[in-house]
């Protein structure tokens, strides 16, 4: 591993790439041991987090947080040793599980909702959190309509922390042939000779605006990692399998194959706006990227009345409060982009001098309505190949 690290362009966050996946005899032994252990049923978010920890995407975390890391993380975006970390990664026992034998200093089996064994955890601590304070500091609100805040209250105030070992990867809708762990992507970048790699985070199909900013970024680096999040998202987000088809048709038709990689990120969305933008950057640093795109309303969420919880560029402003050396990856900021009929091309408020009457700006609601009705959005808004995939998906929903 030392030789591989020397070849890597960027060091993993905290200086080491965690590997907590058991294989071979170790996995067989732990599986036998798990049969007699108390169980914790993982939520969908915890299941995603277990995998992210185990494969090294959450390096330097080697387990769910104990209070030693949790408290400074919530209060000041740091781990106990001072390493930058913006959002808690926690595990909450369900009702009755503590009575079922979960105790400090002992191991527990981690299972999914179907009871299938996924991992082992060494419980170092059982502790309580201030849910309201965590919500307010992490998400900037204690409104339970916020999906991230709602999860805090749904999971409860008791937390268990300690190192984990993954025994079986979670089932996923998305394509396994597009799945690469951080160490695998790092080696791929080395093989391709990429020293500067930009990552693009997305949980939506790529439209012309996304295409524009990713290509602008690609002009200054060696390669682009299109890294869609395929873990837990909101029910109204476009399903992962549909999005992947959109990504593939875009890459096949509009990007250079030798300068792009499509790989899936098994993370859960927290919809944490500014703090989650920092987390997304750290994750891509662990995957070997040197640059990370932060666009408008990154990782945002909306209130029931449609108003956003965060300002359009709050997720960019938070990086001004962070020591760039502690972050260790370069954020690239982009404004809202659109097609300008007068300029006859894609542009942003930074580059276009024209008025709104010349700009093609469509709301997400309007575009979804068009797709449900089988109507093609303008090609200046989305590529027709992408629109066709989305039309078919919306019509199949009935």
C-alpha positions in Angstrom: 0.0 0.0 0.0 2.9 2.4 0.7 4.0 2.3 -2.9 0.4 3.1 -4.1 0.2 6.0 -1.7 3.4 7.5 -3.1 1.9 7.4 -6.6 -1.4 9.0 -5.6 -1.7 12.7 -6.4 -3.6 13.6 -3.3 -3.4 12.2 0.2 -6.6 10.7 1.7 -8.4 12.9 4.3 -6.6 12.6 7.6 -3.6 10.9 6.0 -4.9 7.3 5.7 -7.3 5.4 3.5 -9.5 3.2 5.8 -10.2 -0.4 4.7 -12.8 -2.2 6.9 -14.1 -4.9 4.5 -13.6 -8.5 5.8 -12.9 -11.2 3.2 -12.0 -14.9 3.2 -11.4 -16.6 6.5 -11.8 -13.4 8.5 -15.3 -12.9 7.0 -16.3 -16.5 7.7 -15.1 -16.3 11.3 -17.0 -13.0 12.0 -20.1 -14.4 10.3 -20.1 -17.4 12.6 -19.5 -15.1 15.6 -22.4 -12.8 14.5 -24.9 -15.6 14.9 -24.7 -15.3 18.7 -24.4 -11.5 19.0 -27.1 -8.9 19.8 -28.4 -7.3 16.6 -28.9 -3.7 15.4 -31.2 -3.2 12.4 -29.6 -0.5 10.3 -31.7 2.3 8.8 -31.2 3.0 5.1 -28.8 5.9 6.0 -26.8 3.8 8.4 -26.5 1.1 5.8 -25.1 3.6 3.4 -22.8 5.0 6.1 -21.5 1.5 7.0 -20.4 0.9 3.4 -18.9 4.4 3.1 -16.8 3.9 6.3 -15.7 0.4 5.3 -14.5 1.2 1.8 -12.6 4.3 2.9 -14.9 7.0 1.4 -15.4 8.4 4.9 -11.7 8.2 5.8 -10.4 8.7 8.5 -13.5 7.4 10.2 -13.3 3.7 11.0 -16.7 3.4 12.6 -19.8 5.3 13.8 -18.8 8.2 16.0 -18.4 8.1 19.7 -19.0 11.3 21.7 -15.3 12.1 21.5 -15.7 12.8 17.8 -19.4 13.6 17.7 -19.3 16.7 20.0 -16.6 18.6 18.2 -18.0 17.6 14.8 -21.4 19.2 15.7 -19.9 22.2 17.4 -16.9 23.1 15.2 -16.8 20.7 12.2 -13.8 18.8 13.6 -13.0 15.4 14.9 -11.3 14.9 18.3 -7.9 15.1 16.8 -8.7 18.3 15.0 -9.2 16.9 11.5 -11.9 18.7 9.5 -15.2 16.9 9.5 -18.5 18.7 8.9 -21.4 16.3 9.6 -22.0 13.6 12.3 -21.9 9.9 11.2 -24.0 8.2 13.9 -25.8 5.0 14.7 -29.0 4.9 16.7 -30.3 1.7 18.4 -34.0 1.0 17.9 -36.6 0.5 20.5 -35.8 -2.6 22.6 -32.3 -3.2 21.1 -30.6 -2.0 24.2 -32.7 -4.3 26.3 -31.7 -7.0 23.8 -28.1 -7.0 24.9 -26.3 -4.1 23.2 -23.7 -3.1 25.8 -20.5 -1.1 25.8 -17.3 -3.1 25.3 -19.1 -5.9 23.3 -19.7 -6.6 19.7 -23.1 -6.5 17.9 -24.3 -7.8 14.5 -25.4 -5.2 12.0 -28.3 -6.3 9.8 -30.5 -4.7 7.2 -34.3 -4.4 7.3 -34.6 -7.9 6.0 -32.5 -9.4 8.8 -29.5 -10.1 6.5 -26.1 -9.8 8.1 -24.1 -6.8 6.8 -21.4 -6.2 9.4 -20.0 -6.2 12.9 -19.6 -3.3 15.3 -17.5 -3.0 18.4 -19.6 -0.9 20.7 -17.2 1.5 22.4 -19.8 3.9 23.8 -23.5 4.4 24.3 -24.4 8.0 24.8 -27.0 10.7 24.3 -27.2 13.6 22.0 -29.0 17.0 22.0 -31.1 16.4 18.9 -32.2 20.1 18.6 -28.7 21.4 18.9 -27.4 18.9 16.4 -30.2 19.9 14.0 -29.6 23.6 14.4 -25.8 23.5 14.0 -25.6 20.8 11.3 -28.6 21.7 9.1 -29.1 25.4 10.2 -32.6 24.6 11.2 -34.6 22.5 13.7 -37.6 22.4 11.3 -38.7 18.7 11.2 -39.9 19.2 7.6 -36.2 19.3 6.7 -35.4 15.7 5.6 -32.1 15.7 7.5 -33.6 17.0 10.7 -36.5 14.6 10.4 -34.0 11.7 10.4 -32.4 13.0 13.6 -35.8 13.0 15.4 -36.8 9.7 13.9 -33.6 8.0 15.0 -33.8 9.4 18.6 -31.4 10.8 21.2 -29.4 7.6 22.0 -26.4 6.8 19.9 -23.9 3.9 19.8 -20.4 4.4 18.6 -17.4 2.2 17.7 -15.5 0.7 14.8 -17.2 -1.4 12.1 -16.4 -4.2 9.7 -18.4 -4.8 6.6 -19.2 -8.4 5.8 -21.6 -8.1 2.9 -22.2 -5.2 0.5 -25.7 -3.9 0.5 -28.0 -4.8 -2.4 -28.3 -1.9 -4.8 -30.5 -1.1 -7.7 -27.6 0.6 -9.5 -25.2 -1.2 -11.7 -22.3 -3.1 -10.0 -20.2 -2.8 -13.1 -20.0 1.0 -12.4 -19.0 0.6 -8.8 -15.4 1.4 -7.7 -14.0 1.8 -4.2 -11.8 4.8 -3.4 -8.6 2.7 -3.7 -9.7 1.4 -7.1 -10.5 4.8 -8.5 -7.2 6.1 -7.2 -5.4 3.3 -9.1 -7.4 4.0 -12.2 -6.4 7.7 -12.2 -2.8 6.6 -11.8 -3.1 4.2 -14.8 -4.5 7.0 -16.9 -1.8 9.4 -15.8 -4.3 11.9 -14.4 -2.7 14.2 -11.8 -5.6 16.7 -11.6 -9.1 15.2 -11.4 -12.4 17.1 -10.9 -15.4 15.4 -9.4 -19.0 16.3 -10.1 -21.6 15.4 -7.4 -25.1 14.8 -8.7 -28.4 13.2 -7.6 -30.2 14.5 -10.7 -30.0 13.8 -14.5 -27.4 16.0 -16.3 -28.9 18.9 -18.2 -27.1 21.4 -20.4 -26.2 23.6 -17.4 -24.4 20.7 -15.8 -22.8 19.8 -19.0 -21.5 23.4 -19.4 -19.9 23.6 -16.0 -18.4 20.1 -16.0 -16.8 20.9 -19.4 -15.5 24.3 -18.1 -13.9 22.4 -15.2 -12.5 19.8 -17.6 -10.6 22.5 -19.4 -8.3 23.0 -16.5 -7.8 19.4 -15.3 -6.8 16.0 -16.7 -10.0 14.1 -16.1 -13.6 14.3 -14.9 -15.2 11.9 -12.4 -18.9 11.9 -12.9 -19.8 10.6 -9.4 -23.6 10.3 -9.0 -25.0 9.5 -5.5 -27.0 6.3 -5.6 -27.7 5.7 -1.9 -30.7 6.9 0.0 -32.4 10.0 -1.5 -35.9 11.6 -1.2 -38.8 9.7 -2.8 -39.4 12.5 -5.3 -35.8 12.3 -6.7 -35.3 10.6 -10.1 -34.5 6.9 -9.4 -30.9 5.8 -9.7 -31.3 3.4 -12.6 -33.0 6.1 -14.7 -30.3 8.6 -13.9 -27.6 6.2 -14.8 -29.0 5.7 -18.2 -29.0 9.5 -18.6 -25.4 9.8 -17.5 -24.3 7.1 -19.9 -26.0 8.6 -22.9 -24.5 11.9 -22.1 -21.0 10.5 -21.8 -21.4 8.4 -24.9 -22.4 11.3 -27.1 -21.0 14.5 -25.7 -17.8 13.9 -23.6 -14.4 12.5 -24.6 -14.2 8.9 -23.4 -10.5 9.1 -22.5 -11.0 12.0 -20.1 -14.1 10.9 -18.2 -15.0 8.2 -15.7 -18.5 7.3 -14.5 -18.6 5.7 -11.1 -21.3 5.3 -8.5 -21.2 6.7 -5.0 -23.2 4.6 -2.4 -23.7 7.5 0.0 -26.9 8.7 1.5 -28.1 12.3 0.9 -28.4 14.3 4.0 -29.7 17.5 2.3 -27.4 19.5 4.6 -26.6 22.4 2.2 -23.3 24.1 3.2 -21.9 21.4 5.6 -22.8 18.6 3.2 -21.0 20.4 0.4 -17.9 20.2 2.5 -18.6 16.5 3.2 -19.0 15.8 -0.5 -15.7 17.5 -1.2 -13.9 15.3 1.5 -15.4 12.2 0.1 -14.1 13.0 -3.4 -10.7 13.7 -1.9 -10.7 10.2 -0.5 -11.6 8.9 -4.0 -8.5 10.6 -5.3 -9.9 13.8 -6.8 -8.0 17.1 -6.6 -10.9 19.4 -7.5 -14.6 19.4 -6.7 -17.4 21.3 -8.4 -19.8 23.3 -6.1 -22.7 24.8 -7.9 -25.8 26.7 -7.0 -27.9 25.3 -4.1 -25.6 22.4 -3.5 -27.2 19.6 -1.4 -30.2 21.9 -0.7 -33.7 21.2 0.4 -37.0 23.1 0.3 -39.7 23.8 2.8 -43.3 22.7 2.3 -44.0 26.2 0.9 -41.3 25.7 -1.7 -38.8 28.2 -0.2 -35.3 26.9 0.2 -33.6 26.3 3.6 -30.3 27.7 2.3 -29.3 30.6 0.2 -28.4 29.8 -3.4 -24.6 30.1 -2.8 -24.4 29.3 1.0 -22.7 26.0 0.1 -19.9 28.0 -1.7 -19.5 30.6 1.1 -18.8 28.0 3.8 -15.5 27.2 2.1 -14.3 30.7 2.9 -14.5 29.8 6.5 -12.3 26.7 6.1 -8.5 26.4 6.0 -7.7 25.3 2.5 -4.8 23.2 3.8 -7.2 21.3 6.2 -9.7 20.7 3.4 -6.9 19.5 1.0 -9.1 19.6 -2.2 -9.7 22.6 -4.4 -13.4 23.6 -4.7 -14.5 25.1 -8.1 -17.5 27.5 -7.8 -20.0 28.0 -10.5 -23.0 30.4 -10.8 -26.4 29.6 -12.2 -26.0 28.8 -15.8 -28.5 28.9 -18.7 -28.7 29.3 -22.5 -28.7 32.9 -23.8 -30.4 33.3 -27.1 -28.6 36.7 -27.7 -25.2 35.3 -26.8 -26.1 32.1 -28.7 -24.6 29.8 -26.1 -24.4 28.6 -22.5 -23.6 31.3 -20.0 -23.9 32.4 -16.4 -24.6 35.7 -14.6 -20.9 36.2 -14.5 -20.4 36.0 -18.3 -23.7 37.1 -19.8 -24.5 40.8 -20.1 -28.0 40.3 -21.5 -31.4 40.6 -19.7 -33.6 37.8 -18.6 -35.8 38.1 -21.7 -32.9 36.5 -23.7 -32.3 33.7 -21.2 -33.9 30.3 -21.2 -34.6 29.6 -17.6 -37.1 26.9 -16.8 -38.3 25.8 -13.4 -37.9 22.2 -12.4 -41.7 22.0 -11.9 -42.3 23.2 -15.5 -39.8 20.7 -16.9 -41.3 17.8 -15.0 -44.7 18.7 -16.2 -43.5 18.7 -19.8 -41.8 15.3 -19.4 -45.0 13.8 -17.9 -47.0 15.1 -20.9 -44.4 13.6 -23.2 -43.2 16.9 -24.4 -39.5 17.5 -25.3 -38.0 20.4 -23.3 -36.0 22.8 -25.6 -32.6 21.3 -26.7 -30.9 24.3 -25.2 -32.2 23.1 -21.8 -31.5 19.3 -22.1 -30.1 17.0 -24.7 -32.9 15.1 -26.5 -31.4 11.7 -25.7 -31.7 12.6 -21.9 -35.2 14.0 -22.4 -36.4 10.8 -24.1 -35.2 8.6 -21.3 -37.0 10.8 -18.7 -40.2 11.0 -20.7 -40.3 7.2 -20.8 -39.6 7.0 -17.1 -42.3 9.5 -16.1 -44.9 7.8 -18.4 -44.1 4.4 -17.0 -44.9 5.8 -13.5 -48.4 6.2 -14.7 
